[in-house]
């Protein structure tokens, strides 16, 4: 076994020569000889006309390779602990998405040209250190309940007074001579300018440098604006922040009170909804929450913990989108790019129709997925909910949320 079970190590090398650029994650680093072997087997396959994207070790570990811009190779390595073929598939998808996110993080900080045309390896090694904090967050998944790294949708919070926050957000961004701004509440977007929603979820501009100004309004509430060299940080903080956000302190507190539920009090969820992930397919926004069912008979099987519910939701999302539902970003990909990403199972590509519903029953919970023209909804319910009732629970939940919020 190369790594301890459950740990993930990320390797970054130059694609042409295999020179290591950095390693992150896993307290016990892989030996240099192993890193060289992982690079060598990929290069050997390429020389024989074979594209090696992933493999599984005898101990149940996983290795995933990805080359970006024919310049940088990223390799993710995990220890064992995968119990069956299904979980192995989910782990591969998770690692592929991790490599995509790490690459986009590097592009965000350094720019695509700097990475695609490596002129000085030692200088690139030094420059990449500025990416480590973001990369470590991707590896550790520090903030529970933030699913955007997996879904590539903007994690959102639906505030009780959206119009007031939207007016302040638009005015603040305009006064900062910017069209891109957002209000973050507990790591989720509560309001944003129209053009902020149009930004690609993976990164900002890959070629043009911008400033991202961030101001804490209250603990847990931050406003961000993407702008050029003006205004200065001091003038924005002392003038614009006070002008636009001081009158809305109580509104911001109401927004913070929504908390991890992410839905305003006007939304009444059924008591048998244990967790939900709702994606707006048009806007690429999502809301998600985990809650304890209000009625749980003592004789029923124990409910999964909050942390486990988030993990089960991720697994069910991967299960559904690799087998049945459409991932919007994959629509624009070529067949070669889809194959490189490895996120779509062969039998799903052969469907003559688009599945609209799916469900899964495990020994921990029951899960149901529902897809419409505008939404994707993923639900977790206790085992006590009858399987035949899952569709009703899902359709009613979708109607309740959309009717109350317009999401």
N, C-alpha and C positions, 0 to 999 in steps of 0.2 A: 504494500500500500504506500503510495507516494505521499499522501496527505491524510490528516485525520478526517474522520467522517464528518460531513457537514461543512467543512471549510472550503473556501474558494481562493485560488491564487490566480492573479492576472499577470501575464507576461507580455511585454511589448518589445518587438525586435524590428530591425530594418528588414524589409522583404527580400531585398536583393542579396545581402551578405549575411544576414542572420545575426548582426551585432546587437546585443541586448541594450535596450534603451532604459527600461525600468521594470521592476516587479513590485506588485502591491498585493496586500491581503495575506492571509495565513501566516501565523507567527513563525512557523518553521518553513524556511525557504527551500525550494527545490534545488538540488545540486546542479552545478553548471553543466555537468555531463548529461543530466536528464533534459535540461533546457535545450542543449545542443541536439539531442536525439529527437525531441519533439519538432524542432525546426527542420532537422535533416530529413525525417520521414515525410514531412509535407513537401519539401523541395524535391525529394526523390519521386513522389507521386506526380508532381507537376511536370517533371521531366519525362514521365511516361504517359503523359496525357490524361492523368487521373486527378480529379479535384477532391482532396481529402478535407471534409468539413467537420467530422466528429468521429469519435470512437469510444468504446467502453473498455475499462480495464477488468482484469479477472476479479478484482476485489469489489467491483461495482462502482468504481470511480468513473469520471467522465472527462474527456478532453475535447475541446471545440476550437477550431482554427478559423480565422477570417483575415483576408488580406484586403486592405483599403488603398485605393488609388495606386495600386502596384508599387506601393512605397513602404507601408507600415503593416506589419503582421501583429495581430493580437491573438493570444492563446489564453483560454480559460481552462483551469484544471480544478476538479473537485475530488474530494475523497469519496469513500463508499457511503453506504447507508440507503441506497435506493432499493426499494423492496420488490418492484415488479416492472414489467415492460412499460406499462402506462406511466408510472412515475418517472421512468427513465426518459420517456419522450417529453414529459413536462419539464424535466431538468434541462434537456437539450435546448428547448425553446427559451427557457429562462436565461441560459448562458449565451445563446445567440443574441438575445435582446440586450444583455449586459455588454457584449462586445460592440454592438451598434451604439449604445449610449455612451460608452467610453470614447469611441472614436468621435462622436458628435461633441462630447465635452472638450476633447483636444482641439477640434476645429473651432469651437467657440472661443477658447482662450488664445490659441496661437494663430489661427487662420489656416485655411485649406492649402494655400500656396506654400506655406512654410513646411507643411507636412508632406505634400505631394512631391516637392523638389528638395530633398535633403542635401544641403551643400556642406554642412559641417556637423558631423555626428556628435562631437563633444558639446558643441553649443546647443544642439537640439536636446541633449540629455539635461542640460542645465535649465533650458526653457520649459521643459516638460514638468519640472518640479512645481510650477505654478498651477498645474492641473491636479496635483495629488489630493488636495482636500476634497474636490468634487468627486474624483474617482473613488476615494475611500467611502464617501457617502453612498455612491452607487453600489459598492461592494457590501457595505454593512447594512443598507436599508434601514437607516437609523430612525426615520419617522414613520411610526406605525400608521397604517391606513392611507398612505400616499401611494397610489397605484399608477401614476402617470409614467413611471419608468417602464412599466410593463405594457400599458394600454396605448401609450403615446397620445393620450387625451389630457386636457388640462383639468387637474383635480379642482373642483369648484365647490363653493359654499353658497347656498341660496339664502340671502339675507332677508329679514322681515321687511325692510324698507329699501328696496333696490333702487327706486327712482332718485331718492336723496343722495345715495352714494354715487350713482351714475353721474348725476349733475356735477358733484364735487370732483369726481375723477376726470371728467371731460374738461372742466374749467382749469383744474390743476395742470393737466398735461398741456393744454393750449398755452397757458401762461409760461410754461417751461419751454415753449417753442418746440413741442414734440407732439407726435400723433400716436405715441406708444406709451401707455401707462397702465398700471394695474394696482388694485388694493388686495393685499394678501392677509388672510385671517387664519391663523393656525396652519400655515403652509398651503392653504387653498385660496383660489382666486374668488373674491367676493364681488368685484366689479372691475371692468377693464374698458379701455377705449375700443372702438370698432376695429381699428387696424391692429391692435394687440392680439385680438382673436385670430387675425389672419396670419400671424407669424407661424412659421413651421415649428412643430413641437420639438424637433430634434436640436436645433441650435438657432442662434441669431444669424447675422450676416457672416458668411464664411470668408469674405474678402475685405469688408470695410469695418474699421474700428469705431465703436460707439462707447459712450459712457452709460452705465446703469447706476442711477442714483437711487438710494434706498433710505427711507426715513421711518423710524419707529414712531408711530402715533400713540399707541398704547401697548403694553406687553401682550404680544400675540398678534398685533395688528400693524402692518407695515405697508407703506405706499412706495411704489417703484415707478421710475420714469426712464425711458431710453432716449438719450438726447446727444447732441453734439457738444462742442466745447463750452457752450453757454446754456443756461446760467451757471454761475459758480455754485459750488456746494453750499457756501455760507449764505449767499443771497437766496437760494431756494429754500434753505432751512429756516432762515430768520424771517423771510417774507411770505413765500408762497404757502409753506406748510401751515403757518399760523393763520393766514387769510382764509384758506379753503377748508381746513380740517378742524380748527378749534370749535367752530359752531356745531360740529357734528359729533362731539365727544359722546353724548348719550346714545346717539344712533350707532356709533361704533361699539359701545358697550352692549347694546342689544344684539349686534352682530356677533360679538364674542360669546354671548350667552347661548347662541345656537350650538356652539361647540362642535364636537366630533359627529353630532347627528347630521350636520350639513344641510338640514332641511328646516324651514321655519315652522313655528307652531301651527300654522294653518294647514299643514300636511298631517293627516291622521293615518298612521300606518296600522295595518292589521296586527293583532297581538302575536300571530304565528310567524311573522317575518323576523328572522334572526339576523340576517345581513342582506344588504343589497348593493349592487353596483349598477347604476343607470348611466348609459352613454347616449348622448345626442350625436347621431351619425353625421349630421350636417355641420354642426359647429365644432365637433371634436372636443366636446366638454363632457365631464363626467361628475357624478355625485355618488358617494358611497358612505355606508355606515354599518356598524355592528351594534346590535342592541340585545339585551336580555329579554326573552319573551316574558310577558307579564303573568302568564298562567302556565306553570310547569308542574304537573302532578308528581308527587314524591316517588311514585312507583315507576315512572318513565326512565329511560336511559339518561345518564348524566349529559348535560350540554357541554359542547366544546368550549374551552376558554376563549376569551376575546382575541388573544394573539393567534390561537389556532383557527378561529373563524376567518381572520384576515388571510391566513395561509391557505385555508380551504377555498376561499373566494378566488385567490390567484390561480390555484390549480384548476378550479372549475372554469375560469375564464380561458385558460390555455386549452383545456379539454374541448371547450365549445368552439373556439376560434380556429383550432387546428383541424377540426373534424367537420364542423357544420356551418358556422357563421362566417361572414365576410369581415376581414380586417380591412378597413377602408384604405389604408395606405398601400396595401398590396395590389389594389386595383390598377394602379399606375405602373406597376413593375413589369419588366419583361419576364418571359419564362425562365431565362437564365438567372435573373436577379432573384426570382422567387426560389429557384432551386438552391442558390447560394445561401439565402436566408434560412432555408430548411424548416420553415414554420407551417407548411401545409402538407398534410398527409396525402398520399397518392390516391386513395379511394375518394377523397373529397373532391379532387380535381375532375373525377369522372362523373360527378352527379349531373343528371339532366335537368335538375331543378335546384332552387335555393331553399334549403331547409329553413323553417321559420321558428321551430320550437325543438327543444331537447331537454332531457332530464337525466339525472344520475342519482342513484340510491347507494349510499355507502353505510358502513356501520357507525358513522358519526353523525350524519345529517342527510337530508334530501336536498337536491339542488335542481333548479329549473331555469332554463334560458329561453328568452322570448325575443324575437327579432321582428321589427316592423320597418317600414320604409324610412322612418326617421330615428328610431331608437333601438338600442339593445339593452335588455334588462336581465340581470343575473341575480338569482335569489337563493338564499340558504334558509331552510326551515328545519325545525326539530323533526325527529323520526316519527313523532306522534301524528304529524299531519298526514292524512291519507294521500297516497300517491295520485289517485284520480282527482284530488282537489288542487293539485299544484298549479294547473293551468289557470284555474279560477283565482287563486291567490295572486299569481303573477299579473294577470290582466287587470285585476282590481287595483293592485299596487301601482301599476303603470298609470292607470287612469287617475288615481288619487293624486299622484305627484304632479303629473302634467296639468291636470285641471286646476290645481291650487297654485302652481308656480309658473305655468307656461314654459317650462324647461324643454 
